[in-house]
């Protein structure tokens, strides 16, 4: 779990994904639409992908991807990101994390 938290802190926005996951791609596209440039770790292409996926599951991600960190804080998966967006709170989180500027 420490590795996931360290990787989650490497950038204002970090997305754990899989190259074949269309929902992960949609979440990445949504975050990029605000002007953010997330760091994306594709677990099926990462040398420690299985370990990271297990740690994400332990954090409560079901399914394990996408998993999103904003401002060094674990936000959750696609449901949480979409809910924040619908409520107009995703942009504020990205601003607060210095992922975008207005």
N, C-alpha and C positions, 0 to 999 in steps of 0.2 A: 504493500500500500504506500510505503514511503516513496517508491519510485514514481508512482502515479501522481502523488502530491508534488514532487519535485518537477516532474514534466509539466504538470498543470500550472506551475508558477513561472515557466520559461518565457511567457508572452502574455500580454493583456487578455488575449482570447486563445484558448487551446481547445481543439476538438479531437476527440478520439473517435476514429472512424474505421470502416472497412471499405476497400476499394469497390466492392460489389454492392454496397448498401445505398439504395436510392434515397432513403430517408436521411442518411448522413449527408449525402450530397445536397439535398434540399435545405438542410439546416445550415450547411456551409454557405450555400448561395444566399440564404436569407441574411446571415450575418455580414457577408460581403456586400450585400445591397445597401447597408448602412455606411459603407466605406471602411469597415474594419478589415484587417488583414490577419486572419487567424493562423496560428500554427496548427497544422493538421498532422496527426499521427495515424497512419493507416496500419491497423494492427495486423492485418494479413500480410503486410510487407515489412513489418518491424521485427528485428531479431528477438526481442522479448515480448512479442505480441501476445502469446498465450498467457504469460505471467501478468501482463498489464490487464488483459481481459478478465482474468480471475479477480484481480484487485478491484476493478470497476464493478464487478458483480457484488463483491463484498461491500462496496460503498453504497449499494442499493440500486445500481443500474440494471434494470430488467426490461428489455434486452441490454446487453453490455454496450452497444453503440447505437446511436451517437451518444457520447458523454461530453458535456461542455463545462469548461471552467472559464469564468470571466472574473478578471481582477483577482486571481489567485484563489477564488472561491468556487467550489464545486456547485454548479447550478442544477444539473440534472441532464435528462435526456430530451428527446424531441417534444414530449408532452409539455415539459416545463418551459422550454424555449418558446414553443408556439403559444402557450398560455401567456407568458410575459409579453410577447409581441402583440397579441390580441388586446391585452389590457394597456398597451402603450408604455410598458415599463422596460422593454428590452433596450431601446435606444438610451434611456437614462443609465442603465447598467453599463453599457458600452462607453458612454461618456465618462462615468465615474471611474472606470478602469483605465482611462486614457487610451482606449482602443480607437476612438474617433474624437474629432474636435468639431465644435459647432461655431 
